[in-house]
Amino acid sequence: MPEKYDPNIHHRRSIRLPGYDYSQDGWYFITICTQNQKYMFGEIVKDQMRLNNAGSMVKTWWQKVTNKFPSTQTNEYVVMPNHFHRIINIVGAAPCGRPALGGHPDPDNTNNKLGQPYKVAPTLGNIVNWFKTMTTNQYIRGVKQNAWPPFHGKLWQRNYYEHIIRNEDELNHFRQYIADNPANWQIDNENPDATS
């Protein structure tokens, strides 16, 4: 019999900043983790990340983000055994409006008073969800065609961590954090076998 829903236990609290428009111009540091922190993408050897085929696939899909979302720029990133850090810049975000009668944006809402909101610019969530979907589908193909180790349930955790980068010092800090991540694996918070 399924466990009864208890809102004090089962409710997932949003970790997004309330009221913040995640489609607006800006730099973001993002981390997504595999489900149950399972090692899926390679291993750390002598302070260097050695990607397996699945890790290379994750890297390839991240490099396709700017093709799918032209209003973005990718920056530093690192694929780790069980998570992925990256910096992304959303640039040139178009304004929001409502679809006009012909289906084209109508920012002033002059032609359509009943239409649903129409968001031209992708949000950070749109980008992360697309990336998770593409990598999950490719991983499933790898399991079927190339005998990659299967995952139970989901490849990625449901949520992701983000930090809004507010200035050049923070940007440089996160770039350095990403560069140092493999060398710091033994003390990494995402490493279930961390020594401290």
Buried (B, 14 or more C-beta within 10 A) or exposed (E): EEEEEEEEEEEEEEEEEEEEBBBEEBBBBBBBBBBEBBBBBBBBEEEEBEBBEBBEBBBEBBEEBBEBBEBBBBBBBBBBBBBBBBBBBBEEBEEBBBBBEEEEBBEEBEEBEEBEEBBEBBBBEBBBBBBBEBBBEBBBEBEEEEEBEEBEEEBBBEBBBBBBBEEEEBBEBBBEBBEEBBBBBEEBEBBEEEEE
